[in-house]
Amino acid sequence: MRNKLSLEEKLFIRDFGMHLKALREERNLSQTKLEAIAGLSKNQVWRIENGEVNTTISNLKLLAKALDVEIAQLFEFRD
């Protein structure tokens, strides 16, 4: 398993986080509230939104459900 992410991967994770934040803010949810609804640990949303973590598929499913969007919508930020 590789540990180093390419620049392209880092930028994708950053852009994903920015999109997640926009979706959250559109629903007037705080990070803490989204964590509670999704059942994520404390500060997990902050870490994802700030590109600090390459999150899991399981977390993506939880976030999509909490935001009431399809998982695919979490990735609708790239051309």
PyMOL commands that set and color helices and strands:
alter all, ss='L'
color gray80, all
select helices_A, chain A and resi 7-26+31-38+44-49+57-67+71-75
alter helices_A, ss='H'
color red, helices_A
deselect
rebuild
show_as cartoon
